[in-house]
Amino acid sequence: MRREFGIIEPAKPEFEPRKLLGVPHNGDRLVVSRFGPNTYEANLSSMRGNYSCLPDYPKITFSPATTFESISAAAFDFGNIAKPEIFDHNWLQSGLLVRAKTGVFANPPQDKNGNYITDEARLRALLEGAEEIEGVQFGENGLGYAPYSAFKTGEQSSETFAKGGLARLLEGARGSVAERLRGISSTDNYKLGVNVWGFDPVEEPVLRVASLFSDGLSDGGRLGVVGDRIDYDDGYAFGVLKQTSEAGSQKSE
């Protein structure tokens, strides 16, 4: 029987509402959401949940962003979004990397059992025939490799960092400069430049979370780029929108 009088409560979304961010990426539009602060594994687990962003996205879930995608997301309006909300108070879990004896692999794939491949010989085999630009290799699905000789560690200028192999590897930059990371690390944001550490050669490959953050110095500080973070450290990670069959089609902003 219909109620004629009284308060009528609106229907609640079937799934938890989640804010989305649309950013330019490789000539297209990438839609992401931020998860955290938590361990990287916990953030990945949260991405697998069901969410909504009505009216366009009634049911959505997310997949982990590659370092390429994370940097595109962070670079968009960096000074007003990612810098104050992530970098200044915590850190960005941009994605996974494998530190090996001769260099760094970004975005290692998983094997059939769901384990990340860290064996250097297997990773090199997967990169056989991959595109190489100024010493950095770019394979499929984000997998790439930069030898330690291709980049500088320690304190350095934004320009030195952006032209180095590590920045180009993490950003997926197919040119001589990682433009997004150059913008993030510019003197407008970090007057003292960049500090790269935690990228020492290892005898046995190790899986790590590539992290970026502000060092919090009152004089403008540096952008920290670190390769020795492990999963128990809390941080933020981006998930890439992955629509379910029930969701509506993406609409341009």
N, C-alpha and C positions, 0 to 999 in steps of 0.2 A: 504493500500500500504506500503510495507516494505521500511524503510529508509536505504539507502546504506552507508551514511556517517554521522559523528557527534557522540556525546556522547550518549551512551546507559546506562540509569540509571538501577541499580540493583533493583530487586523487594524488597520491604520492608516486614518484617515479618508481618503477619496478626495481631499478638498480641504482646504486650510489651515484649521485651527480659528481662529475669531475670536470674541472676547468681544462680547456684545451688551448694550445698555442699553435697558430699557423705561421710558418717561416719559409723563406725562399731556400731552396736546396737543389743544386745541380740543374738549374733552369726550370724547376718544378716547384710545387708546394708540398711541404712536409708538415704533417700535423702531429704534435707531440703533447705529452703531459708529464709533469714533474712528480717524482716519487721520493719520499724521504722526509726528514733525515733518518737513515737506518743503514744497516749493513747492505752491501751490494746484493748479497743473496736474498735478503729480506725484501729489498726493493724489487728484485726480479720476480719474487713470489707475488708481491702485490700487483704487478703488471698483469699477471695471469687471471686476475679477478674480472668480474663483469661490472661495467659502469655505464653511465648514460650522460649525454650532454644534449638535452632537449632544446629545440624540437628536431634538430637535424640528425642526431645520433641517439636513437632510443636504446641501443644495446651495442656496447663496444668493449674491446679488450686491447691489450697492448703487447708489443714485442720489444725486446731490449734494443736500444739505439746502438749503432756502431759509433766508434769515435768520430767518424765523419759526420754522422747525423747529430751527435751530441754537440759538436762544435758549431754546426749551423744553428742549432737551437739556442745555444748560449750567446752566440754573436749577435743575434737579432735584438736590437735596442739594448745592447749590453749594459750601458751605464744606468739604465732605469729598471731593468728586470733582473738579469742573472747576477750582475755585480752586487747590488745591495741585498738581493734575496738569497743568493747561494754563496758566492765567492767571499764576501766580506765576513760572513759569520760561520761558514762551514766549508765544504769543498764539493766539487763536481766529480762524480764517478763517471768519467767520459766513456769508459769501456775497458775491455780486457786487453792486456798485452802479455807477451812472453819475452822475458829477458833471457838471452842465450849467451854463448861464449863470444860470438862475433858481432852480434847486433840485436835488434829488437823487432819482434813480430807483433803487428797490431791485429786485433779482431780475429783471434784463432778460432777455427770452426770446431764443432763438436763431432765426435765419432758416433757410430750407430748406437752406442750405449748411453749417449748424452754426456760424455766426458769431454772436456776441452782438450784438444790435441796440443801437447807441449813439446813433443819430440822434434828436435831441430831437423833431423833428416826427413821426417814426414812433412813438416811444414815447407821445407825447401822443395820437396817433390811437388807439392801442391802449387808452388809458384813457378814451376818449370814453364818457360815460355811466356811468363807474365810481362806486362809492359814495364819498362824501366826508364825512369826519367831522372837524370842527374844523380844516379846512384841509388835511388829508391825504387823498389819494385811494388807494383800494384796488381793484385790478383783479383779473384772473384769474391763477391759477398763481403768486401771490406778487408780481406786478408792482404797484408802488405809487410814489407821488410825494409829496414834501414840499418846499415852497418854503423857501428859506433864511430867510425871514421867520417861519417857523413854529417855529424852534428857535434856541437860544442856543449859541454856541461858547465855548471857553475854560473856565476853572475855574468850577464851579457845584455846587450841592447835588444830592443824589440826587433830591429831590422836583422840583426845577426840570428836571432832565434827563428824568425819567420822564414828566413832563407835556408835554414838548416834542415837536414833530412828528417829529424824527429817531428818538427812542426808540420812539414809536408806529409809525412806518414800519417800522423794523427788526424789531420784535416782531410786527407785524400786529395791534396792539391796536385794536379797534373802539370804544374808549371814550376817556375823557379822560386816562387814565393807562396807561402800559406797566407792568403789575403785576410781571411777571417781572424786567424790568430794574430796577424799583424795589427788588426784593428783592436782586438781585445787587449793586447799587450802594449798599445801605444802610450805615449807619455800623457795623453788625456786621462788615461786610467791608472797608469803605473809610472810615476815619474822616474823611478830608479831602474826600470827595465824588467828583466826576467831572471829568475834563478832556477836552473835545471839541475835536479839531483836525483839520486837513487837509480841511476842507469849504469852502474858498474858491471863489467863483464862477470859472468858466473860460469863455473865449470859444468854445472847441471842446470838445464832450463828451469825457470821458475815462473809461475803464473801470478800476475799482479793486476791491480786496478790502476789504470792511468788516471792520475788526479791533477786537478787544476784548482788553485785558490789564491786569495789575496793574503799577503803576510800581515796585514793589519797595521802597518806602521803609519804614524800620524803624518809623515811627510809625503805620503803618496805610495810608498812601498814598492814592492815588486810583485809580479805575477809568479807564483810558484808552480812549477811543472814537475811532478814527482812520479817516479817509477817503482817505488818500493812499498806502496801501500798494500795492505792485505785486507781480507774481507771483514775483519772484526771492527774496522773503523767505520763510524757512521758518516754518511754523506747523502747527497742527492743524485739521482739518476733520471735520465729521460727515457720514457717509453714511447714508441712510435705507434700511432693509431692503427689498429687492426680491426676492421668492422666484422661483425657477425652477419649471418644471412638475414637476420631480422632488422638490421640497421638500415637507415636510409642512405641514399647516395651522398658522397661528399659534395659540398657546395663551396664555390669560390667565395672568398671574403672580399 
